[in-house]
Amino acid sequence: MSATRQPSGPQGVTGVVESFDEGVGLGTIRTGDGRDLGFHCTQIADGSRRIAVGTSVRFDVRPGRGGRWEAAAVAPADSVG
């Protein structure tokens, strides 16, 4: 994946939480263009470490472990100003 295809600013991407395992704190978000991006509960912007499956979210994309892109600064779309 090319870095030039990633958003440059925070919370520049929208998607829907497809899965979230509270026990391990890992989830996935499906973007509007069909990509699946992983995220860790520490990346949930409000600090709650929980988010419901099906929640529409805004986030930014950052390089993660193993050379994969990950979602960061994940926030419900309705809470972003």
Secondary structure, 3 states (H helix, E strand, C coil): CCHHHCCCCCCCEEEEEEEEECCCCEEEEEECCCCEEEEEHHHECCCCCCCCCCCEEEEEEEECHHHCEEEEEEEEHHHCC
